[in-house]
Amino acid sequence: MNVDSVFRSRRSNVLARRGMVATSQPLAAQAGLAILQAGGSAADAAVATAAMLNVVEPISTGIGGDCFALYYDAATQQVTALNGSGRAPAAASISALTDLGYTKMPTYTGHSVSIPGTVAGWSDLLARHGRMALADVLQPAIWTAENGYPVSELIALGWRTQEQKLRRDPEWQSGDIDNGPPQPSGNELLIDGRAPRAGEIMRIPTLAETLRGIAAEGKDYIYKGDFAHKLSAHVQRYGGWITPGDMAAHTSTWDEPITADYHGVRLYECPPNGQGLATIIALNLVAGDDLAAMTTADRLHVLLEAMRLGFADAQQWVCDPRVHPIPLHELASRAYAERRRQRIDMQRAARAVPYGAPMAGSDTVYLSVVDGDGNACSFINSLFMGTGSGLVVPGTGVSLQNRASLFVLNPEHPNALAPNKRPYQTIIPALTTYREGEFAGALHACFGVMGGYMQPQGHLQMLVNLLALEMSPQQALDAPRWALAGPGDGLGAQEEGGLVFVEEGWDFAVLAELARRGHRLAPVTGFARSTFGGGQIILRDPQTGVLTGGSDPRKDGCAVGW
């Protein structure tokens, strides 16, 4: 498909050779670039960018959240996967929640908070792949939190939606049985009890102090000191179970990535407990199709049906495999996809999508970094739903995630709540290498699309745009998107009649044809485009070393290089 003759982008691609950072906020991208310019690796720049995002986009990410990373080592051409997600506390109990009247996991109480894995993840990534100390890469974030910054536009818009949650207003309705008492510490992330406005200077001195503590003492400041006691007491005040012992026991893990091959490249995803498996399954399902030769309606239909199947399997099987083993290699295999793809009817959207039975044997930040040596770090860091649980540890500026809300209360389910177990995680980075030819093993792209259940769908759409449709990174990000209504949002992506969100920009005749085939379409326009997440892509030319970066226009950010 020749897309060069069609102008799709409102931005140019960013081109550089010595290093590049792409993320959702310009000050964060520049913090990472400064680290690259000072001699840091992709890992050093990734942590500096992530820490700065904690300051300039604290409604989406931070110390109280979790992280995952894929790292490409140019010298060895190896890809490693870091799991920086936390586990349920040792006292976590399904029966304790059902006795309280819960029929599903609460969303915003202390029970929804699992151990935050971010700082251990930062530290462990640097220990294996960094050239700088944690204290060095945190300096831009510390300075900015202390001295302040003008809040960017889309972040200000999102911040406004979190005011009542942060304050724990009596009239705030979360849907949980008990929202808990008001929370004065939520004002640490507000100005005079309200969200900062676009362009207004925001300072978070308590967060600056926490970051200084981490710079001085490393990850032990979070997991083995006074902070751990403060966090535990605050979570317990809102019904949760976390103790200082749970905090001290936390560890990151290094895992073998899962992969799928497509159009001459190999896609790498982190294995479960992340939902990257959904992308792997969907990509395997469409790998045998000539998507570029199809009509737009046929192509979208195939992608939607493949994604439905991928989600059905992910919702059943993704869990903590160290607690509940799953048939991962079978699920990720092309042979399994060939059996599953028989369920795709080209003339009709699936009315029900059961998960397969293989034989035995709304808010996140994403950042992409490639350094001048060709090392790459695909990194994602999140609090989950906006400010997560909305619980802010008093005197620290740290909002806590609510990842444990993704557990289920059915004790027979692989993702059932259990002590010391990781929950299903939506956050997933992605990375591709060349699979064949002269440059086999070389880095192809470092990319990701943040946003809850949009993430595997975004990965699939970006790969198809880049490889099948031959788009540049910025074109791929600018193109209109679709999104199955997430399995966790009550709209039933896998159930009969599940909604498909469609962004403005698709041809009306294409949408009419999809509707004829039974897809229930829901148009999305304006600022509601955040439904489709925010992506960042950096491609590397293995012959010249030229980096080509794109940044999602649905976010405030940019790609920067030197």
C-alpha positions in Angstrom: 0.0 0.0 0.0 1.5 3.3 -1.0 0.9 5.8 1.8 3.6 8.3 0.8 1.2 10.1 -1.5 -1.3 10.7 1.3 -0.5 13.4 3.9 -1.8 12.0 7.2 0.3 13.6 9.9 0.1 17.0 11.6 3.6 16.5 12.8 6.9 15.6 11.2 8.9 12.6 12.3 11.8 13.5 14.6 15.2 12.3 13.2 18.5 11.9 15.1 21.5 9.6 15.4 23.0 10.0 18.9 19.9 9.2 21.0 16.2 9.8 21.3 13.4 9.9 23.9 9.7 9.9 23.2 7.0 10.3 25.9 3.8 12.0 26.9 5.2 15.3 28.4 8.0 17.5 26.9 9.8 18.2 30.1 10.1 14.5 30.8 11.4 13.8 27.3 14.0 16.5 27.8 15.1 15.1 31.2 15.8 11.8 29.5 17.6 13.4 26.6 19.9 15.3 29.1 20.9 12.0 30.6 21.7 10.6 27.2 23.8 13.7 26.5 25.7 13.2 29.8 26.7 9.7 28.7 23.9 7.7 30.2 22.5 4.5 28.6 18.9 3.9 27.4 18.2 2.5 30.9 19.5 5.6 32.7 17.5 7.9 30.5 14.4 5.8 30.9 14.5 6.0 34.7 15.2 9.8 34.6 12.2 10.2 32.2 9.9 8.0 34.4 10.9 9.9 37.5 10.2 13.3 35.8 6.8 12.0 34.6 6.0 11.2 38.3 6.4 15.0 38.9 4.8 16.4 35.8 2.1 13.8 35.3 1.5 12.5 38.9 -2.1 11.6 38.0 -0.9 8.8 35.9 2.3 7.4 37.3 4.8 7.4 40.1 6.5 5.9 43.1 3.3 4.4 44.3 2.7 2.4 41.1 4.2 -0.4 39.1 6.5 -0.7 36.0 7.6 -3.0 33.3 10.5 -2.8 30.8 11.9 -4.5 27.8 15.6 -3.8 27.3 17.5 -4.4 24.0 21.3 -4.8 24.6 23.0 -3.8 21.3 26.2 -5.6 22.1 24.6 -9.0 22.7 21.4 -8.4 20.7 19.5 -9.9 23.6 16.1 -8.7 24.9 15.3 -8.9 28.6 12.0 -8.3 30.4 11.8 -6.6 33.8 8.7 -7.2 35.9 8.5 -4.3 38.3 5.0 -5.1 39.6 3.9 -5.7 43.1 2.1 -8.5 44.9 -0.9 -8.8 47.1 -0.2 -8.5 50.8 0.3 -11.7 52.9 -3.0 -11.2 54.6 -5.1 -10.7 51.4 -8.2 -12.8 51.6 -11.2 -13.5 49.4 -13.3 -14.5 52.3 -12.5 -11.3 54.2 -13.9 -9.3 51.2 -17.0 -11.4 50.6 -17.8 -11.2 54.4 -17.8 -7.4 53.9 -20.4 -7.8 51.2 -18.1 -7.5 48.1 -19.0 -9.6 45.0 -16.0 -8.3 43.1 -12.7 -6.6 44.0 -13.2 -3.1 45.4 -11.7 -0.4 43.2 -10.5 2.4 45.5 -10.3 1.1 49.0 -7.1 0.0 50.7 -7.8 -3.5 49.6 -7.1 -2.4 46.0 -3.5 -1.5 46.7 -0.8 -4.1 46.0 2.8 -3.5 46.9 4.1 -0.7 44.7 7.0 -2.0 42.5 8.2 1.2 40.8 11.2 2.1 42.8 12.6 -1.4 43.0 12.0 -1.6 39.2 13.9 1.6 38.6 16.8 0.4 40.8 17.0 -3.0 39.3 16.9 -1.8 35.7 19.9 0.5 36.4 21.8 -2.3 38.3 21.7 -4.5 35.2 21.7 -2.0 32.3 22.7 1.4 33.6 25.9 3.5 33.7 24.7 6.0 36.3 23.6 5.9 39.9 19.9 6.3 40.8 20.9 9.5 42.7 22.2 11.0 39.4 19.2 10.2 37.2 16.7 11.5 39.8 18.1 15.0 40.0 15.9 16.6 37.2 12.8 15.2 38.9 13.9 16.4 42.3 14.6 19.9 41.1 11.3 20.2 39.2 9.2 18.9 42.1 10.8 21.5 44.4 10.9 24.5 42.1 7.7 23.9 40.1 6.7 23.6 36.4 3.8 24.9 34.3 1.2 22.1 34.0 0.6 21.0 30.4 -2.9 21.1 28.8 -4.2 17.6 28.5 -2.7 16.6 31.9 -4.5 19.5 33.5 -7.7 18.2 31.9 -7.2 14.8 33.4 -6.1 16.2 36.8 -9.5 17.9 37.2 -11.2 14.5 37.1 -9.2 13.3 40.1 -10.1 16.2 42.6 -12.9 14.5 44.5 -11.0 11.2 44.7 -7.9 12.8 46.1 -9.9 14.7 48.7 -12.1 11.7 49.4 -15.1 14.0 49.4 -18.2 12.7 51.2 -20.3 13.0 48.0 -17.7 11.2 45.9 -19.2 7.9 44.7 -16.7 5.3 43.7 -19.0 2.3 43.7 -17.2 0.7 46.5 -19.1 -0.3 49.7 -16.9 2.0 51.8 -14.9 4.9 50.4 -13.3 5.6 53.7 -12.9 8.9 55.5 -11.9 12.2 53.9 -8.2 12.4 53.0 -6.3 15.7 53.8 -3.1 14.3 52.3 -4.8 14.3 48.9 -4.2 18.1 48.9 -0.5 17.4 48.4 -1.3 16.9 44.8 -3.7 19.8 44.5 -3.5 23.6 44.8 -5.9 25.0 47.4 -7.9 21.8 47.2 -8.3 21.9 43.4 -6.5 20.6 40.4 -3.9 22.9 38.8 -5.0 24.7 35.7 -3.1 24.5 32.4 -0.1 26.8 32.6 -0.3 27.2 36.3 2.9 26.5 38.3 2.7 23.3 40.3 5.1 22.4 43.1 5.1 19.1 45.0 7.7 19.6 47.8 6.7 16.5 49.7 7.3 14.4 46.6 10.7 16.2 46.2 11.6 15.1 49.7 10.6 11.5 48.9 12.7 11.5 45.8 15.7 12.9 47.8 15.3 10.0 50.2 15.4 7.5 47.4 18.5 9.3 45.9 20.3 9.0 49.2 19.3 5.5 50.4 18.2 3.7 47.2 15.2 1.5 47.0 15.5 0.6 50.8 14.1 4.1 51.5 10.8 2.9 50.1 10.7 -0.7 51.2 12.5 -0.9 54.5 12.3 2.5 56.2 9.8 5.0 57.6 8.0 5.3 54.3 7.0 1.7 54.4 5.4 2.3 57.9 3.6 5.4 56.7 2.3 3.6 53.6 1.1 0.6 55.6 -0.7 2.7 58.2 -2.5 4.7 55.5 -3.6 1.7 53.5 -4.9 0.0 56.6 -6.8 3.1 57.5 -8.8 2.5 54.4 -9.3 -1.2 55.0 -6.3 -2.7 53.3 -3.8 -5.3 54.5 -0.3 -4.0 53.6 2.3 -4.2 56.4 6.0 -3.1 56.6 6.8 -6.8 56.3 5.0 -7.0 53.0 7.0 -3.9 51.8 10.3 -5.3 52.9 9.6 -8.6 51.1 9.1 -7.1 47.7 11.4 -8.0 44.7 11.4 -7.4 41.0 11.9 -10.3 38.6 13.6 -10.7 35.3 11.7 -12.9 32.8 12.0 -14.4 29.4 10.0 -12.3 26.9 7.2 -13.9 24.8 7.4 -13.4 21.0 5.6 -13.4 17.7 7.0 -13.1 14.2 5.4 -10.7 11.7 6.5 -9.2 8.4 10.2 -10.0 9.0 10.4 -8.7 12.6 10.1 -10.4 15.9 7.7 -8.7 18.5 8.7 -9.0 22.1 6.2 -8.7 25.0 6.6 -9.2 28.7 5.0 -12.5 29.8 2.1 -12.7 32.2 1.2 -11.3 34.7 1.1 -8.6 31.9 -1.5 -8.7 29.1 1.0 -8.7 26.3 -0.1 -12.2 25.6 -3.3 -10.7 24.1 -1.2 -9.0 21.4 0.9 -12.1 20.7 -2.2 -14.2 20.1 -3.9 -11.5 18.0 -0.7 -11.0 15.9 -0.3 -14.7 15.3 -4.0 -14.8 14.2 -3.4 -12.2 11.4 0.1 -13.1 10.5 -1.0 -15.2 7.6 -3.3 -12.5 6.1 -2.2 -10.0 3.5 -3.8 -7.1 5.3 -2.5 -4.5 2.9 -4.3 -6.1 0.0 -7.6 -6.2 1.8 -10.3 -3.6 1.7 -10.2 -1.3 4.7 -13.4 -2.9 6.0 -12.1 -6.4 5.7 -8.8 -5.5 7.3 -10.6 -3.8 10.3 -13.0 -6.8 10.6 -10.1 -9.3 10.8 -8.2 -7.2 13.3 -11.2 -6.7 15.5 -12.1 -10.4 15.5 -8.4 -11.4 16.2 -8.3 -9.0 19.1 -11.5 -10.3 20.6 -10.0 -13.8 20.6 -6.8 -12.5 22.1 -8.7 -10.8 24.9 -10.8 -13.8 25.6 -7.7 -15.9 26.2 -5.9 -13.2 28.1 -8.8 -12.7 30.5 -8.9 -16.4 31.2 -5.2 -17.2 31.5 -3.2 -14.1 32.4 -2.2 -14.3 36.1 0.9 -14.7 38.2 2.5 -17.8 36.6 4.7 -18.3 39.6 1.6 -19.0 41.7 -0.7 -20.5 39.1 1.1 -22.1 36.1 -0.4 -21.5 32.7 0.2 -23.1 29.2 2.1 -20.0 28.0 4.2 -21.5 25.2 1.1 -23.2 23.7 -1.0 -20.0 24.0 1.8 -18.0 22.2 2.3 -20.5 19.4 1.4 -20.1 15.8 -0.2 -23.6 15.9 -2.6 -22.5 18.6 -3.5 -19.4 16.6 -4.3 -21.6 13.5 -6.8 -23.5 15.5 -8.4 -20.4 17.0 -8.6 -18.5 13.7 -11.2 -20.9 12.5 -13.6 -19.0 14.6 -13.3 -15.8 12.5 -16.2 -15.4 10.2 -15.4 -12.7 7.5 -19.1 -11.8 7.1 -20.1 -11.5 10.7 -18.8 -10.2 14.0 -18.5 -12.8 16.7 -21.6 -13.0 18.9 -19.8 -14.8 21.7 -16.0 -15.3 22.1 -15.1 -18.1 24.5 -11.5 -18.5 25.6 -9.5 -21.3 24.1 -8.4 -24.5 25.9 -4.9 -25.2 24.7 -3.4 -28.6 25.2 -1.1 -29.1 28.2 2.2 -28.5 27.0 -7.7 4.7 32.7 -4.2 5.9 32.9 -0.5 5.2 32.5 2.7 6.7 31.0 4.8 5.1 28.4 8.2 6.1 27.2 10.6 4.9 24.6 14.4 5.5 24.6 17.2 4.5 22.2 20.7 5.6 22.9 23.6 6.3 20.5 24.9 2.7 20.8 21.6 1.3 19.7 20.5 0.1 23.1 16.8 0.5 23.6 14.4 0.7 26.6 10.7 0.3 26.2 9.3 1.4 29.6 5.9 1.7 31.1 4.9 3.0 34.5 1.5 3.4 36.0 -0.9 4.0 38.9 -3.7 2.4 36.9 -7.0 4.3 37.2 -6.0 8.0 37.1 -4.4 8.5 40.5 -4.9 4.8 41.2 -6.6 4.3 44.5 -6.4 8.0 45.1 -4.8 7.3 48.5 -1.8 9.6 49.1 0.7 8.6 51.7 0.7 11.6 54.1 3.7 13.8 53.9 5.2 12.0 50.9 3.4 13.2 47.7 3.0 9.6 46.7 -0.4 8.4 45.3 -0.9 4.6 45.5 -2.0 2.4 42.6 -5.0 0.2 42.7 -3.7 -2.8 40.7 -5.1 -5.4 43.1 -8.6 -4.3 41.9 -7.9 -6.5 38.9 -7.9 -9.7 40.9 -11.1 -11.8 40.8 -12.9 -13.2 43.8 -13.6 -16.6 42.2 -11.1 -18.9 44.0 -11.0 -21.2 41.0 -9.9 -18.6 38.5 -6.2 -18.4 37.7 -6.3 -14.7 38.6 -8.0 -15.2 41.9 -6.9 -13.0 44.8 -4.3 -14.7 47.0 -1.5 -13.8 49.4 1.8 -12.7 47.8 0.4 -13.0 44.3 0.7 -10.6 41.4 -2.6 -9.5 39.7 -3.4 -9.2 36.0 -1.6 -6.2 34.7 -2.7 -4.0 31.8 0.6 -2.1 31.4 2.8 -3.6 28.6 5.9 -2.2 26.7 6.8 -3.5 23.3 9.9 -3.9 21.2 10.8 -5.4 17.8 14.0 -6.7 16.2 14.8 -7.8 12.6 14.2 -11.5 12.3 16.0 -12.3 9.0 18.5 -11.1 6.5 21.7 -9.1 6.9 20.4 -7.3 10.0 18.8 -10.3 11.8 18.8 -9.6 15.5 19.2 -5.8 15.1 16.8 -3.4 16.8 13.8 -2.5 14.6 11.5 -0.4 16.9 11.0 0.5 20.5 7.4 1.4 21.0 4.2 1.2 23.1 0.7 2.5 23.5 -0.5 3.3 27.0 -4.1 3.1 28.3 -5.6 0.2 30.1 -7.1 -2.4 27.8 -6.2 -0.2 24.8 -2.6 -1.3 25.1 -2.6 -4.7 23.3 -5.0 -3.2 20.7 -2.6 -0.3 20.2 0.4 -2.6 19.8 -1.4 -4.6 17.1 -2.5 -1.5 15.3 0.9 0.1 15.4 2.6 -3.0 14.0 0.1 -3.3 11.2 0.5 0.4 10.4 4.3 0.2 10.4 4.8 -3.1 8.6 1.8 -4.0 6.5 0.7 -0.5 5.6 4.3 0.9 5.5 3.6 4.0 7.5 6.3 6.1 9.2 6.2 6.3 13.0 4.3 9.6 13.1 1.8 8.5 10.5 1.2 5.2 12.4 0.4 7.2 15.5 -1.7 9.8 13.8 -3.9 7.3 11.9 -7.5 6.9 13.4 -7.9 4.0 15.8 -10.5 1.6 17.0 -10.8 0.0 20.5 -12.8 -2.9 21.8 -14.6 -1.8 24.9 -12.3 -3.1 27.6 -13.1 -6.3 29.4 -13.0 -4.5 32.7 -15.2 -1.5 31.9 -18.5 -3.3 31.9 -19.1 -2.8 28.2 -18.4 -6.4 27.3 -15.6 -6.6 24.6 -16.0 -10.4 24.5 -19.8 -10.6 25.1 -22.5 -10.6 22.5 -22.9 -7.1 21.1 -19.7 -5.7 22.7 -19.0 -2.1 21.7 -16.3 -1.0 19.3 -15.1 2.6 19.8 -14.1 4.2 16.6 -12.2 7.5 16.3 -13.1 10.3 13.9 -11.3 9.9 10.6 -12.6 6.6 9.4 -14.6 6.6 6.1 -18.3 6.5 6.7 -18.7 3.7 4.1 -16.2 1.5 6.0 -18.1 2.1 9.3 -21.4 1.2 7.6 -19.9 -2.0 6.3 -18.6 -3.0 9.8 -22.0 -2.2 11.2 -23.6 -4.5 8.6 -21.4 -7.3 9.7 -22.7 -6.9 13.3 -20.1 -4.6 14.9 -21.7 -2.3 17.4 -19.9 1.0 16.7 -19.6 3.9 19.1 -18.0 7.0 17.5 -15.5 9.0 19.7 -14.5 12.6 19.1 -12.8 15.5 20.8 -11.0 15.1 24.1 -12.6 11.7 24.6 -10.0 10.5 22.1 -8.0 9.6 25.3 -10.0 6.3 25.0 -7.4 5.3 22.3 -4.4 5.8 24.6 -1.1 7.5 23.8 1.7 6.0 21.9 5.4 6.6 21.3 7.5 5.0 18.5 11.3 5.1 17.8 12.5 3.2 14.7 16.3 2.5 14.2 17.9 2.1 10.8 20.4 -0.7 11.3 22.6 0.4 8.4 22.9 4.1 9.2 21.9 4.3 12.9 19.3 7.0 12.1 16.5 7.1 14.6 13.0 8.1 13.5 10.6 9.0 16.3 6.9 9.8 16.5 4.8 10.9 19.5 1.1 10.6 19.9 -1.0 13.8 19.1 -3.5 12.5 21.7 -1.0 13.5 24.4 1.0 16.6 25.4 4.3 15.0 24.6 7.0 14.8 21.9 10.0 12.9 20.6 13.3 14.6 21.1 16.7 13.6 19.8 20.3 14.7 19.3 
